[in-house]
Amino acid sequence: MYIPHTDNDREEMLHAVGVKEIEELFTDVPSAHIFPELDIPPALTEMEAVAHLEKISQSNQSVRDLTCFLGAGAYNHFTPAAVDSIMRRGEFLTAYTPYQPEISQGTLQAIFDYQSLVATLTGMEVSNASHYDGATAAAEAVNMAYANFRGKKSRVVLSPALHPQYRETIRTYTRGSVIDIVGETDGIDPHGDPEDLISFIDDNTALVMVQYPDFFGRIYDFRKLAEAAHEKGALISISTNPLSLGLLTPPGEFNADIVTGEGQALGLPLSYGGPYLGLFATRKKFVRKMAGRLAGETVDVNGQRGFVLTLTAREQHIRREKATSNICTNQGLMALASTVYMSMLGKGGLREVAELCYQKAHYAAKQINSLPNYVVLNDTPFFNEFMVRCPYPVDKINQDLLEREILGGYDLGLEYVSLKEHMLIAVTEMNSRQDIELLVSTLAEVSDD
């Protein structure tokens, strides 16, 4: 083991703090706690440790072992091998924040390409790169809206169909502040319309936030809601599933001011919950209030194209208490993965994947709806997720499905009291027709138990 400090180094440090022995640094610690008896197993060799850890890992089950119909914010999609291959290149994998453009052109260009792709996909004018995940990106949208009005507007209207974890993160961010969150309800009408939020918008409203497709998979046109928000001088933010935008109208065409989203669907593995990627795009006029980094394209003294970090004065290392966010770090490697994914698929490929998800989900919904005692709530167009009213508690159904190596849908009753015995089922391009038919036949068997 490499130990950097020599005996002379340690003596100098001890002299600097006024003690002679290292033990004197711990005189305030009760002797009973300095060298406590630890209940740990005997040491293992490296070979034994690897074998032990591999045995533990075999108890885990993943989408490689199970047929997956679970979504609710994280989805089982196919990732081309090139994504992981490029991520693992040393110049990307170990890269640090590119403060020095003369040695960071590769990273800066990747960031610039990511921003360009996200802006194009969402129909917005500018994108940052990036945030931790969809939840923190949504919370940063609240911070930005509040900062945009210089604290003169404090009301934030959240759709109850916004991901529950996003709403929880927003509440954590704003706890102790003057920001007043409204629009959420403990019981939600699954057939509710986002235009119901208009009644919550007043002259004190800074931001209205909705999701597209929403947490239940439903697709809405938000033009009227955006118009109502703008009439009151408020901003509107739309949290989106970016993969759906390969098929659906981009939020920018709804006149959104801010678009956020979870980028996991863009080439990132499920990974037991992370790391993921927070998308954030906005209008150019709000760029100086936007948290996070922004790379720009320029030319050097020789007229050659180059890339730099721009508007860094808004970053926390400069603005400090004036910054809109206290987070400097981003998910740079995850942003790179999504950039490679989007570049490889292109416009046509993204649309093809989105269409596969859409068509397969609608096939599954039709088959499930034909089962006795199962009702698909599909009064509203949906993308790749849909709600099913079940004849039994969802946890019981999911347990029966798991015994048949099927990962069932999300139990909506965990978050919404009014949706007890309702399941949210997600279907992606990874689900074959045989997978869907197996799910349907198993649900029929569960219903007959």
C-alpha positions, 0 to 999 in steps of 0.5 A: 500500500502506498502511504504518502506521508513520511515520518518527517512529514508526520513530525512536522504536522504534529509540531504545527498543531502543538502535540508530540504523538498522534495519540494525543489527537484522540485524548477526548475520545473515551478509551472504550471507543478508541479500539472497540471490539468489532463483530466482523468475520475473519479476513478473506483472500481476494479469490474468496472475496470475489467468490463470496460477492458473486454468490451474493449478486446471484440472488439479485434479479434483473430485466435480464432474468425477468420479463419487465412491464414495470416503468413509472419513470425508469424503463427497460430499453435496448442500448447499442453496444457502442454507447458503453464502448465510447463511455469507457474511453479513458478521455471521457471516463476520467474527464474532469470539469472542462475549465481549461478549453485548450485541453478539453475540446473533446469533452466540450464538443460532446457537451455542445452536441448533447445540448444541441440534441436536447434543444432540437428534441424538445423544441426549445432554444437552449439546453444545459448539460445537465442535472442529476435526474428528472426529479432534480431537473424539475426542482431546478425549474422551480428555483429558476422560475422563482429567481426569474421573478426575483422572489416577487412571485411565490406560488408554484402550481404542480399537477397531481399527475406529475411524478410523485418523486418529482413532487417530493423532491420539489417539496424538499428543495423548497422546504423552509422557503416562501414558495407556496406549492398548490395543485396537488391533491391526496385523491386524484381523479384518474380521468382528470384534465390538466386544464383543471389547474387553471383555477389555481393560477393567480397573479402570484404564480411563478410557475405551472408544472405538468408532465408529458406524457404524464405519470399515468402515461396520458398525452395532453395538449397543453396549449390552453394551460400555457396560455392561461399561465402566460395571461397571469404572467407565470411560466409553464414547465413541462417534464417529459419522457424524451424518447416519446418526443421521437413521435409526439409534438415537442413541448416547445410547440406548446409554448413551454418556457422550461422543459425538463425530463429524465434522460434514462430512456436515452441509452442508460441502463436501469442500474437499480435506480441510477445514476440517471440524467436530468434534462433541462431546456429553456428559452434563450431569454431565461438563459442567465437564470438557468442552473448548470453548465453551458458549452458554446461554439466559437472560433480561436485566434486562427479562425478554427472552430472551438468549444468553451464553457460560456456564461460561467458567471452564473455558476456557484463558484462565482455567484455564490449566494446569488446563484439559482442553484447550489449544485455545480456537479452534473451527470456528464458521463450520462449526458455523453451516453445519451448523446451517443444514443441519440446520434446513433439512432438519429431522427428516424431511429428515435421515431421507430423506437417510440412507435414500437413502444406506442404500438406494443403498449396499445396492443397490450392494453387491448388484450388486457382490457378483454380479460374479465374483471380487468379494465384499462382506463384509456379514455385519454390517448397514452404513449407506452404506459396505461392504467389498469383497474384490477380485481385484486390488490396489485401487490398480490397480483405482482407476487403471482406474476413474479413467481412466473418470472414476470415483473409486473406494473407499478402499484398506483395505490402506493401514491394515490389513495383513490387509485387503490387496486390500480396498476400502471403497466409499461411496455417498451420495444424490449417486450415481444408479442410473446411476452405480452401474451404471457402477461395477459394469460398470467393475469387471466390465471391470477384472476381465476385463483 
